């Protein structure tokens, strides 16, 4: 299977958060978007749960049994 190159972009959480001071808009966070038919070819089906493990300079995505 072909390797993919992605870019880490600036993103935002879906909702603002509330802390002790009150309502705060969400701050920028690192964001990576994964989508495409290649995910299905790699056995990542829609609706399937995955686990994400992280190590220095690595993210490991693993499918979970249904």
Phi, psi and omega in degrees: 000145181288141174285152179245145174246126181237166179239138174281123182245171173277132178223181179225151171294156184294331182231149172292164180244160179243125176244195182298333181277333180132204184295133176225135174292153181288146178271163178294143177226155176298144188216131175233127180257125176244119173201153179142162180296337180298332177295318178296321178295335177267015178069032171254096185272154177300137179085354182279141176278145176229157171250149180239121176250140178235140175229172180302121179065020180217142166238132180242116179260129182229133177289148179251146177298147181289000000 
